[in-house]
Amino acid sequence: MAGQTLNDRLTAAKHSLVGSGLAKIVCKATTEEVMGPKPKHLTYLLQCTNEPNVSIPQLANLLIERTQNTSWVIVYKGLITIHHVMCYGNERFTQYLASSNCTFQLDNFADKSGLQGYDMSTYIRRYAKYLNEKAYSYRSMAFDFCKVRRGKEDGMLRTMGTDKLLKTLPVLQNQIDSLLDFECPSTELTNGVINAGFVLLFKDLIRLFACYNDGIINLLEKYFDMNKKNCKEALDLYKKFLVRMDRVAEFLKVAENVGIDKGEIPDLAKAPSSLISALEQHLASIDKKGVSIAMTTPPPAQMTSVISSMTSTGTAFGVAGQGGLADLTELDTKKILEEEEKRMEDLRRQHEQQVKLQASVAKSATTLQSGRPMPVTNPFDGTAAPAPTGADLFNLNTPSDGSTYASAAKPSDDLMALAANPFADNVMSTAAPIPTAVAPSQTFGGGNMWDGAHQNGFSQPPGGVPTQFAQFDAAFGAPAPREFTVVSAPCQLLLFHFAF
């Protein structure tokens, strides 16, 4: 079966028309292709679990609905997708599965459409059983054993109290048993679907057994301080632990034969069974009142060697469960801190240099604004340099007495950059100078604005009335008094207001 089937495309198109993008991605992740779910679809679903506007019940119900299909490929890929989201998605997804008490009713599932489907149906039923047990464990303990802290110092099961530990270990044992019941030989791992599910089970087993090992170590350390009832339960748990170690070793052999990297498979050092006799003798020496008559504590060397062996096993499984990242030693931590301190010192030095540079630039700007000459190419910064003679095209710098004005004190005095005009020096050298002061408002007949000194296009005959207005009066009769307002500007613009 190569590529998506027509049924897959029709189902995706149906959800596209409805507008349900989430349902479309769920269908694409659980197509009838005999291969594991595509990573891009799994990544999208993981992101959906972290979005506040995505309904977790809707997502879970869509995935559970896919497990009710008759095709073994769709059902198996639906279970794989659910398992992947439980492991790497937001914890809200697992909480919903645990709180809603929903189970995968696949105890009687069988795909009889082909020989391969009939064989895979067995592993689908076992896989669904494990996922049900995983959800039940979360409902019982309110945490996921695969996500708790592990280790000697701050591991949850390593530092747990006696009473809670005796209630927790049986739940953990049941989850491990349901996983080991998968019992898939390497000869059956022949397609991408079952291989994807096996990899997830392998990673879960590594993390679960690391927690299991920490709990048994904590149990042995407290064993000789327990009463008779607790000692009996602890001894039974330790015997079951030894049996499960053999089953875990078989599972790891299958993983190695399948092709999983040997670096990801931890070394499993089997705990010695010789400690059982010492534990049984101690239990027999306790009377009904819980008082030890004859202390038969094993030799410290024996207990120390057992705990040391189990600690090394727990470390190996803990490293494998973290993806090959071992815990940092004190030397590594010190080295990292030194590198971080050096990096912070470099950043501090760069910051100080930047502050000094900014202070220098600000000081230079202050000096320039206080009167230091600036280049003629920048008319807006500081005081402008003296302009050449030919740059005064409009005779703005030539007063009536023949002297020259001082350079502009502010950049706004030379907004048109006339001081840097590139024309020749002798251009407009004979132009008339600008009067030093002009009255804001003058009327005709004053004799100082229309005396012919300025050739501005308006001729004024001796009578005080310009020729243009005399012709106007001859045509339309005697007008009302006229008032002309003249406002001087640097560019010799005249504004006239006429009142008729």
SVG drawing of the C-alpha trace seen along z (x, -y; Angstrom):
<svg xmlns="http://www.w3.org/2000/svg" viewBox="-19 -114 55 132">
<polyline fill="none" stroke="black" stroke-width="0.4" points="0.0,0.0 1.8,-3.1 0.8,-6.6 -2.5,-7.8 -5.6,-6.0 -8.7,-7.5 -10.5,-7.1 -7.8,-9.1 -8.0,-11.9 -11.8,-12.0 -11.8,-12.1 -9.2,-15.0 -11.3,-16.9 -14.4,-16.4 -12.8,-18.0 -11.4,-20.8 -14.8,-21.7 -16.2,-21.6 -13.4,-23.9 -11.9,-21.6 -8.2,-21.9 -7.5,-19.8 -9.6,-16.9 -7.8,-17.1 -4.4,-16.8 -5.6,-13.9 -6.7,-12.1 -3.4,-12.9 -1.5,-11.4 -3.6,-8.2 -3.8,-7.4 -3.8,-3.9 -0.1,-4.2 1.9,-1.4 4.3,-3.7 4.6,-5.6 2.8,-8.9 4.7,-11.7 6.8,-13.9 5.3,-17.2 1.8,-16.0 2.9,-14.8 4.7,-18.2 1.5,-20.1 -0.5,-18.0 2.0,-18.6 1.8,-22.3 -2.0,-22.1 -1.8,-20.7 0.1,-23.8 -2.4,-26.2 -5.0,-27.6 -7.6,-27.9 -7.4,-24.3 -9.9,-21.9 -8.0,-19.0 -11.2,-16.9 -11.9,-17.5 -8.4,-16.4 -8.6,-13.3 -12.0,-12.3 -10.8,-12.7 -7.9,-10.4 -10.0,-7.9 -12.5,-7.9 -9.7,-6.8 -9.0,-3.8 -12.5,-2.6 -11.8,-2.1 -11.8,1.4 -8.4,1.0 -5.5,2.2 -3.2,-0.5 -5.5,-3.4 -6.1,-1.9 -2.4,-1.3 -1.4,-4.7 -4.1,-6.2 -2.7,-4.5 0.9,-5.6 -0.3,-9.2 -2.0,-9.1 1.1,-7.6 3.4,-10.2 1.2,-13.0 1.1,-11.5 4.9,-11.3 5.8,-14.7 2.7,-16.8 1.2,-19.0 0.2,-17.1 -3.4,-18.3 -3.8,-15.6 -2.9,-12.8 -5.0,-14.4 -8.0,-14.3 -7.5,-10.6 -7.1,-9.8 -9.9,-11.8 -12.5,-10.9 -12.0,-7.2 -12.0,-6.5 -10.4,-3.3 -9.6,-1.8 -12.1,1.0 -9.9,3.1 -9.8,6.4 -11.6,8.1 -10.2,6.2 -9.3,8.3 -8.7,7.2 -9.5,10.2 -9.0,8.4 -5.6,9.9 -2.9,12.1 -0.8,9.1 -3.8,7.4 -4.7,10.5 -1.1,10.8 -1.0,7.1 -4.3,7.2 -2.6,9.1 -0.1,6.4 -2.8,3.7 -4.7,5.3 -1.5,5.5 -0.6,1.9 -4.0,0.6 -3.8,2.5 -0.6,0.7 -2.0,-2.7 -5.0,-2.0 -2.6,-1.0 -0.6,-4.2 -3.7,-6.3 -4.8,-4.4 -1.3,-4.9 -1.7,-8.6 -5.2,-8.6 -4.0,-6.6 -0.7,-8.6 -1.5,-12.0 1.9,-12.0 3.5,-10.2 6.3,-7.8 8.0,-8.6 8.3,-12.3 9.3,-12.3 12.8,-13.2 15.2,-10.4 18.5,-10.0 20.1,-9.6 19.8,-13.2 16.4,-14.4 14.7,-11.4 11.0,-11.2 11.0,-7.5 14.5,-7.6 13.4,-10.1 9.8,-8.9 8.5,-7.8 7.9,-4.2 4.1,-4.2 3.8,-6.0 6.5,-4.0 4.8,-0.7 1.6,-2.0 3.5,-3.4 5.6,-0.5 2.7,1.9 1.2,-0.6 4.6,-1.0 5.0,2.7 1.6,3.1 2.5,0.5 5.8,2.2 4.1,5.6 1.6,4.3 4.5,3.0 6.5,6.2 3.4,8.1 3.8,6.7 6.3,9.5 7.0,8.8 9.9,10.8 12.3,9.1 10.9,11.2 7.6,9.5 9.0,6.0 8.6,5.9 6.8,2.6 7.0,-1.0 3.9,-1.1 4.8,1.5 8.4,0.2 7.2,-3.2 5.1,-1.8 8.0,0.4 10.4,-2.6 7.9,-4.5 7.6,-1.4 11.3,-1.1 11.8,-4.7 9.0,-4.3 10.6,-1.1 13.9,-2.9 12.3,-5.6 10.0,-3.3 12.7,-0.9 14.9,-3.8 12.1,-4.9 11.5,-1.3 15.2,-0.8 15.3,-4.0 12.2,-2.8 13.7,0.6 17.0,-1.0 15.0,-3.2 13.0,-0.2 16.2,1.8 17.6,-1.1 14.5,-1.3 13.9,2.4 15.6,3.0 13.6,0.2 10.2,1.5 7.6,3.4 6.8,7.0 3.9,6.1 5.9,3.6 8.9,6.0 6.7,8.7 5.4,6.4 8.9,5.1 10.3,8.6 7.6,9.6 8.3,6.4 12.0,7.2 11.4,10.8 9.1,9.4 11.8,6.9 14.3,9.7 11.8,11.5 11.1,8.3 14.8,7.6 15.0,10.8 12.1,9.8 13.6,6.3 16.8,7.9 14.9,9.9 13.2,6.7 16.5,5.0 17.9,7.9 15.0,7.5 15.7,3.8 19.3,4.5 18.4,7.0 16.0,4.5 18.7,2.0 18.4,-0.5 21.7,-2.2 23.7,-0.3 24.5,-3.7 20.9,-4.1 20.6,-0.7 21.8,-0.8 23.8,1.9 21.6,3.9 23.5,5.3 21.3,8.0 20.8,7.6 22.1,10.5 19.5,12.9 21.8,13.8 20.2,10.9 16.8,12.6 18.0,15.1 19.2,12.3 15.9,10.4 13.9,13.5 15.9,14.2 15.3,10.7 11.5,11.1 11.5,14.4 13.2,12.8 10.4,10.3 7.7,11.4 4.1,10.4 4.6,7.2 7.1,6.0 10.2,6.3 13.3,8.1 14.4,10.9 17.6,11.7 19.0,9.0 20.2,10.8 21.2,7.7 23.3,8.8 26.9,7.8 27.4,4.2 29.7,5.2 26.9,7.3 24.2,4.6 26.6,2.0 27.6,4.1 23.9,4.7 23.0,1.1 26.1,0.0 25.3,2.4 21.7,1.2 22.8,-2.4 25.1,-1.9 22.2,-0.3 19.9,-3.2 22.5,-5.7 22.8,-3.9 19.0,-3.8 18.7,-7.4 21.3,-8.5 19.5,-6.5 16.2,-8.0 17.6,-11.5 18.6,-10.8 22.3,-10.1 22.8,-13.2 24.5,-12.3 24.2,-14.3 26.8,-17.1 29.7,-16.5 31.0,-19.1 34.0,-19.7 31.7,-20.2 29.5,-22.6 32.5,-24.6 33.8,-24.8 30.4,-26.0 30.2,-28.6 33.7,-29.9 32.8,-30.1 29.6,-32.0 31.5,-34.4 34.0,-35.1 31.2,-35.7 29.5,-38.1 32.8,-40.0 33.2,-40.4 29.7,-41.7 30.3,-44.2 33.5,-45.4 31.7,-45.9 28.9,-47.8 31.4,-50.2 33.1,-50.9 29.7,-51.7 28.9,-54.0 32.2,-55.8 31.7,-56.2 28.2,-57.6 29.6,-60.1 32.3,-61.2 29.8,-61.7 27.6,-63.8 30.5,-65.9 31.5,-66.6 28.0,-67.6 27.9,-70.0 31.2,-71.6 30.0,-72.1 26.8,-73.7 28.7,-76.1 30.5,-77.8 32.9,-75.5 32.9,-75.8 31.3,-73.0 31.9,-71.8 29.9,-73.6 28.4,-70.3 26.1,-70.1 24.0,-73.2 22.0,-71.8 24.7,-71.0 26.6,-73.8 27.6,-77.1 28.1,-77.3 31.5,-78.3 31.9,-81.6 30.3,-81.3 32.4,-82.2 31.6,-85.4 30.0,-83.7 27.6,-81.8 25.4,-84.8 23.2,-84.6 20.5,-86.8 22.7,-89.3 21.4,-88.2 24.6,-88.7 25.3,-92.2 23.8,-95.1 23.0,-98.5 26.2,-100.1 28.3,-97.7 29.6,-95.6 28.8,-91.9 26.6,-90.2 28.0,-87.9 27.7,-84.2 24.4,-82.6 24.4,-81.8 21.8,-79.1 21.3,-76.3 17.7,-77.6 19.0,-80.9 20.3,-79.0 17.6,-76.4 18.2,-76.4 21.9,-75.8 22.7,-79.0 26.0,-79.2 27.3,-76.2 26.1,-77.3 28.7,-76.0 28.2,-78.8 31.0,-81.2 32.1,-83.9 31.2,-86.9 27.6,-85.9 25.1,-88.6 27.9,-90.7 26.2,-93.8 22.8,-93.1 21.2,-95.8 21.5,-95.2 18.6,-94.3 17.4,-97.2 18.2,-96.7 14.7,-97.5 11.4,-97.9 8.3,-99.2 5.7,-96.5 2.9,-98.4 3.1,-101.4 0.7,-103.2 1.2,-104.6 2.5,-108.1 5.1,-107.7 7.8,-107.9 10.1,-105.2 8.8,-102.0 8.0,-103.1 10.8,-105.6 12.2,-103.6 15.1,-102.3 13.8,-98.8 13.0,-97.5 10.1,-95.3 7.7,-95.8 5.6,-98.5 6.2,-102.0 5.1,-104.9 4.5,-108.2 4.9,-111.5 1.5,-111.7 1.8,-108.8 -0.4,-106.5 1.1,-103.8 0.4,-103.7 -1.5,-100.4 -4.0,-101.8 -4.4,-105.1 -5.6,-103.1 -8.0,-101.2 -9.4,-104.4 -10.0,-105.8 -12.0,-102.8 -14.1,-102.4 -14.3,-105.8 -13.0,-107.1 -12.3,-104.3 -12.4,-104.2 -9.1,-104.8 -6.6,-102.0 -4.2,-100.7 -1.2,-98.6 0.6,-96.5 4.1,-95.5 5.9,-92.8 9.5,-92.4 11.0,-88.9 14.5,-87.6 13.5,-86.7 11.8,-90.1 8.2,-88.8 5.4,-91.4 1.9,-90.7 -0.7,-93.1 -4.1,-93.6 -6.5,-95.6 -9.6,-97.3 -12.1,-98.6"/>
</svg>
